[in-house]
Amino acid sequence: MIGGGGGGGAVMAGAPAGGGGGGISMAEVAKHNSKTDCWVVVDGQVLDVTSFLSEHPGGELAILTFAGKDATEEFNMTLGVDFELFTFCTKVG
């Protein structure tokens, strides 16, 4: 599940723990793993980064490596937790 260590469940992107009412599962995120449809998860937020791929300073591959996956650890290690990614992409959900 997004933002947690469980399996199979769904958590609404950006919702507080224990919240209900829909959500996006990691199985759904995993379907968006290409250059033309690229989603990643960062800190529990599902992000559509498709339009940002060509603009990424490190090149498309830096993001495509994590397409359809949780990229939190790499993102925080590379850019830091205070980086404003949301100005470059679209939140999903």
N, C-alpha and C positions, 0 to 999 in steps of 0.2 A: 504494500500500500504506500501511497505517496506520503513522505515525511515521517515514516515510521518503519519499524522492523517487521511488521506483520506480513502476511501473504494473502493475496487474492482480494482483499477488501478494497473499498474505494473511499477516498477522502476528498472532500471538496477543496479545491485549491484555495489556500489562504484561510480556510475555516479553522476555528479553534479546535483543539483536540476534544474528542467526544461529541462533536457536532454531528448532525444528521442531515438528511435531505440531499441525496444525490452525491455526485463526486466523479472523479476521473481516476480510473484504475491504471496501474502501471501497464497492464495488458493493452489498454487503449493507447497510452502514450507510446508504447513499443511499435504500434502500427505507423507512427509518424516518424520514419527513420530514413528519409531520403532528401536529396538536394531540393526537390520540389515540394516537400511537405515535411518540415523538420520541427519537432517538439523536443524540448528538454525539460527536466525538473530541476529547479534550484531552490533550496530551502523550502520545499513543500509547495512551491508555485509551479504550475505547468505553464511553460512559455512557448509560444510559436516564434521561432527565430528564423524562419524561412527567408524573410525579406532582408534579414541582417547578414546572411551568410556571405554575400559578395562584398560586404563592407567591413567584415571582421579584419582587424589589423594583422592577426596571426594567420589569416587564410581560412578558407572554408573547412579544410580538413580538421582544424582545431576544434570546430563545433561538431562536424559530422561524425567524429569519433564517438561522440556522446549522444547522437541522434536517437531518440526513443528511449533514453535512459535517464537515470538520476545523475546529474553532473555537479551536484552540490560540492563534493569534496574537491574536485579539480578546480571548480570555479572559485571557491573560497581560498584555495591554496595559491592560485595564479593571480586573481584580481582582488581578493579580500572581501570581507563580508559587507563593507560599506559601499562597494561599487554600485552605481545606479544602472543596473542592467535593464531595468524596466523602461528606460527612455529609448532603448534600442530595439525592443521587441514587444509582442502583444501577449498579455496574460490570457490564458484559456480557462474557461469555466467560471 
